[in-house]
Amino acid sequence: MGNDPFRASRRPARVRMVDVARRLRWRGLRGAARVSAAALVIGGLAMACAPAGSDLTAGPDSPAPAARGASEPGWRSESFRDLVVDVPAAWEPAPAPGGDWCAAVQGGRRAFPDRPYVDSRGPRRFEMMIACPHPGEGPDLHGGGVPREHWSPHVWFAPTPAAEGAEEVGDGRASAHGWTRLVRTVGSAKVFVLTDDAHLGEAERIIASARRAEVDHHGCAASSPIQAGGFVRPPAPFDVARLDAVDTVAVCHYELPGPGGGPGLLASRELGGTEATALLAAIRAAPAGGGPDTPDTCAKDRWGDTGIVLRLSAGGSVHEAYVYYDWCFNNGVDDGTTRRALTTASR
């Protein structure tokens, strides 16, 4: 599938929580969500996790205190499943080249990141079924048979144990031709860092920072009831129309259905101030009934690959709404009382 809306460019811009180009981490949009780009707009926020260190007051439904964010200036935190890791703030999210790398290279132009980054693709990333030439020179520290001229230092994540058919890479360090790959397992996830000699110090700090957390730095739980699939509704219904203000909104992205009831968090970010206020206003103004849907265009016994939990924090209380956008029916924002449509204003 595509990239993750939560690990995309951080440049200030009008942003969609689910971006059609995103990549959806790890995921592609289907049905009405793909056709109409039905996605929540996060005005002014960069796609990807917000800078770490934000404080979200935990509500009564929170399973554990939130993990600490990156403590040093110039660093931020990223999460995947029950793993949290610190990365340099300058390492922007971007899609890494994969096994179909040759399809993106035209006329020798630079098609991939040329500076350190965090891979915005996900475990279910889509790759074209084409036979790109394999360089065959030394160990493939990058993966996908990508030639070294297309490598740049970067961070990526993978579930563990590895999905069926995928290679299980062991922890540790491997080096060749001036490049080093560091791998560490924490909980149900692995973090990888590929680095050249110039960025080895930062790479070692990234790996050393990896830690396990039931709740990440934005208040997103590693596991959520939304992972049950089947368009399950929030277990603690509330009426978003009665919510007059919000302090912050944590945006938590989950795999559907979750991996055997275990951690399924894919990424997170947080909105505050005017951005959170604008999102609340857009959701409240959206018409009831859900959608947009095109129910005749997909299987009736499925529900898409990912969903979003919005944690709306107001006055010390936290309410959770579920967002479905990845299938041809039951799309919308659900507060457990009313399902509202994904509109151009709310997306």
C-alpha positions in Angstrom: 0.0 0.0 0.0 1.2 3.6 0.2 2.8 5.9 2.7 1.6 6.9 6.1 -0.2 10.1 6.5 1.4 10.5 9.8 4.9 10.3 8.6 5.0 12.8 5.8 6.5 16.2 5.2 6.6 18.4 8.3 6.6 21.6 6.3 3.9 24.0 7.4 1.0 23.4 4.9 -2.6 22.6 4.6 -2.6 18.9 5.4 -4.9 15.9 5.3 -5.0 13.4 8.1 -5.3 10.8 5.4 -3.5 12.0 2.3 -4.3 10.4 -1.0 -0.6 10.5 -1.8 0.1 9.0 1.6 1.2 7.1 1.2 -1.1 5.8 3.5 1.4 4.3 5.9 1.3 1.7 4.7 -1.7 1.6 2.8 -3.6 2.6 -0.2 -7.0 4.3 -0.2 -9.9 2.4 -1.7 -13.5 3.0 -2.7 -15.0 6.4 -1.9 -12.0 7.3 0.2 -9.7 7.0 -2.8 -12.1 8.5 -5.4 -13.1 11.5 -3.4 -9.9 11.9 -1.3 -12.2 11.7 1.7 -9.8 12.6 4.4 -9.6 14.8 7.4 -7.8 18.1 6.8 -5.3 19.1 9.4 -4.8 22.7 8.5 -1.3 24.0 9.1 0.1 20.8 10.5 2.8 18.9 8.9 2.1 15.3 8.1 3.9 13.1 10.5 4.2 13.0 14.2 4.2 16.4 15.8 7.3 17.5 17.7 7.7 15.5 20.8 7.3 16.8 24.3 3.6 17.7 24.1 1.5 16.9 27.1 -1.8 15.2 26.7 -3.7 14.7 29.9 -4.7 11.1 30.2 -8.4 10.3 30.6 -10.0 7.5 32.6 -9.9 5.2 29.6 -6.1 5.6 29.1 -4.3 2.2 29.7 -1.1 3.8 31.1 0.8 7.0 31.4 2.1 8.4 28.1 5.7 7.7 27.2 8.2 10.5 27.5 9.0 12.4 24.4 12.4 13.3 23.1 14.2 15.2 25.9 16.8 17.0 23.9 16.2 20.1 21.6 16.4 19.2 18.0 15.0 15.7 18.4 11.5 14.3 18.2 9.8 11.0 18.9 8.3 8.5 16.5 6.2 5.5 17.4 5.3 2.1 15.9 3.3 -0.5 17.7 4.7 -0.5 21.2 8.0 1.0 20.3 9.0 4.6 20.7 12.3 6.0 19.4 13.9 9.5 19.2 15.1 10.8 15.9 16.8 14.1 14.8 14.1 16.7 14.0 16.0 17.4 10.7 15.3 13.8 9.6 12.0 14.6 7.7 9.6 11.8 6.7 9.9 10.6 3.1 9.3 7.4 1.1 12.3 5.1 0.8 13.0 3.4 -2.5 11.9 -0.2 -2.7 12.2 -3.2 -5.0 10.5 -1.2 -7.8 13.1 1.5 -7.5 13.9 1.4 -11.3 10.4 2.6 -12.1 11.1 5.9 -10.4 14.4 6.6 -12.1 14.0 8.5 -15.4 16.9 10.0 -17.3 19.2 9.6 -14.3 17.4 12.2 -12.2 17.4 11.9 -8.4 14.2 10.2 -7.6 14.7 9.5 -3.9 15.7 11.4 -0.7 19.2 12.7 -0.7 19.4 13.6 3.0 18.6 11.7 6.2 14.9 10.9 6.7 12.4 8.6 8.3 10.7 6.2 5.9 7.1 7.2 5.5 6.1 3.9 3.9 4.6 1.2 6.0 4.8 -2.6 6.5 2.1 -3.1 3.8 3.7 -0.7 1.3 2.7 -1.2 -2.3 5.4 -2.1 -4.8 5.0 -2.6 -8.5 5.7 -6.1 -9.7 8.6 -5.3 -12.0 12.1 -6.8 -12.3 14.5 -4.1 -11.4 18.2 -5.1 -11.9 19.9 -6.2 -8.7 23.4 -4.7 -8.1 24.6 -7.9 -6.4 27.6 -6.2 -4.8 28.0 -7.1 -1.1 25.2 -7.4 1.5 21.9 -5.6 0.8 21.8 -3.4 4.0 19.1 -1.2 2.5 16.8 -4.0 1.3 14.9 -4.3 -2.0 18.1 -4.6 -4.1 18.3 -0.8 -4.3 21.7 0.4 -5.7 23.9 2.3 -3.3 23.7 5.5 -5.3 20.1 5.7 -4.2 20.8 5.2 -0.5 20.6 7.9 2.2 20.7 7.5 6.0 17.2 6.7 7.2 15.1 5.1 9.9 12.3 2.5 9.3 10.2 0.1 11.3 9.0 -3.5 10.9 6.8 -5.8 13.0 8.3 -8.8 14.7 7.9 -11.6 14.2 8.1 -10.7 10.5 5.1 -11.2 8.3 4.8 -14.5 6.4 7.3 -14.6 3.5 9.3 -11.6 4.9 12.9 -12.0 6.1 13.5 -11.8 9.8 16.5 -9.6 10.3 18.5 -10.1 13.5 19.5 -7.4 15.9 22.9 -6.0 15.7 25.3 -4.1 13.4 26.3 -4.9 9.8 28.7 -2.8 7.8 29.9 -2.8 4.2 31.2 -0.3 1.6 31.1 2.7 4.0 27.5 1.9 5.2 26.2 0.5 8.5 22.8 -0.9 9.3 21.8 -1.0 13.0 18.8 -3.1 14.1 17.1 -3.4 17.5 14.0 -5.2 18.7 11.8 -3.6 21.3 8.5 -5.3 22.2 6.6 -6.3 19.0 8.6 -4.1 16.7 12.0 -3.6 15.2 13.7 -0.3 14.4 16.3 -0.1 11.6 18.8 2.7 10.9 20.9 2.7 7.8 23.7 5.2 8.0 26.9 6.4 6.3 30.0 7.1 8.4 29.1 10.8 8.7 25.8 10.1 10.5 26.9 7.1 12.5 26.8 9.0 15.8 23.2 10.0 15.3 22.3 6.5 14.2 23.7 5.0 17.4 21.8 7.6 19.5 18.6 6.7 17.6 19.0 3.0 18.3 19.9 3.6 22.0 16.8 5.6 22.5 14.4 2.8 21.5 12.0 2.0 24.3 8.8 0.1 24.9 5.6 2.0 25.8 1.9 1.0 26.2 1.0 4.6 25.4 3.1 6.8 23.2 4.2 10.5 23.6 0.9 11.7 22.0 -1.3 9.6 24.3 -2.0 7.0 21.6 -2.2 3.4 23.0 -0.1 0.7 21.4 -3.4 -1.3 21.2 -6.9 0.0 20.7 -10.4 -1.5 20.5 -10.6 -0.1 16.9 -8.3 -3.0 15.9 -11.1 -5.5 16.1 -12.2 -4.4 12.7 -15.8 -4.6 11.4 -16.3 -0.9 11.8 -16.5 -1.3 15.6 -17.8 1.9 17.4 -16.0 3.7 20.2 -16.7 1.9 23.5 -17.3 5.2 25.4 -19.9 7.1 23.3 -20.1 10.9 23.5 -21.7 13.6 21.4 -19.0 15.7 19.7 -21.7 18.3 19.0 -21.8 19.1 22.7 -18.0 19.6 22.8 -17.5 23.3 22.6 -13.8 23.5 22.8 -10.8 21.2 22.7 -7.2 21.6 23.9 -5.5 19.0 21.8 -6.3 16.3 19.4 -4.1 13.2 19.2 -4.3 11.4 15.9 -3.6 7.7 16.3 -3.3 5.5 13.2 -4.0 1.7 13.6 -3.8 -1.4 11.5 -7.1 -3.2 11.0 -7.6 -5.8 12.2 -4.9 -5.7 14.7 -2.2 -8.4 14.9 -3.8 -11.0 17.1 -5.0 -8.5 19.6 -1.4 -7.2 20.1 -0.1 -3.7 19.4 -1.3 -2.2 16.1 -0.3 1.5 16.3 1.2 2.5 13.1 2.0 6.2 13.8 0.7 9.2 15.6 0.7 13.0 15.7 -0.9 15.8 17.7 -2.8 19.0 17.0 -3.1 21.9 19.4 -4.3 25.5 19.4 -6.1 26.8 16.4 -5.5 23.6 14.4 -7.3 21.5 17.0 -10.1 24.0 17.2 -10.5 24.1 13.5 -10.7 20.3 13.3 -13.3 20.1 16.0 -15.4 22.8 14.2 -15.2 20.9 10.9 -16.3 17.6 12.4 -19.2 19.3 14.3 -20.3 20.9 11.0 -20.2 17.7 9.0 -23.6 16.1 8.2 -24.8 13.1 10.1 -25.0 9.7 8.3 -21.4 9.0 7.4 -19.8 8.6 4.0 -18.9 9.3 1.2 -19.6 5.6 0.3 -19.7 3.6 -2.9 -21.0 0.3 -1.5 -21.2 -1.5 -4.8 -17.5 -1.3 -5.5 -15.9 -3.6 -2.8 -16.4 -6.8 -0.8 -19.1 -6.6 1.9 -17.2 -8.8 4.4 -14.1 -6.6 4.7 -13.4 -3.2 6.2 -10.1 -1.8 5.0 -6.6 -2.0 6.4 -6.4 1.0 8.7 -8.4 3.3 10.9 -7.8 6.4 13.0 -8.6 7.2 16.6 -9.0 10.8 17.4 -8.3 11.6 21.1 -10.0 14.9 21.8 -8.7 16.4 25.1 -10.7 19.1 26.7 -10.5 20.4 30.3 -8.7 17.3 31.6 -11.1 14.8 29.9 -10.4 12.7 26.8 -13.0 11.5 24.3 -12.2 9.1 21.5 -13.8 9.2 18.1 -13.1 6.6 15.3 -12.4 7.6 11.7 -13.0 5.1 8.9 -11.9 6.1 5.4 -10.4 3.0 3.8 -13.3 1.1 2.4 -16.3 1.6 0.1 -18.9 1.8 2.9 -19.2 2.9 6.6 -16.7 5.8 6.0 -17.0 8.7 8.4 -16.2 10.1 11.9 -17.9 8.2 14.6 -18.2 9.5 18.2 -20.2 6.4 19.3 -23.4 8.5 19.1 -23.5 9.8 15.5 -21.4 8.9 12.4 -20.6 12.1 10.5 -19.5 12.4 6.9 -15.9 13.0 5.7 -16.4 16.4 4.0 -14.0 18.8 2.2 -14.2 20.9 5.3 -13.6 18.1 7.8 -10.9 16.4 5.8 
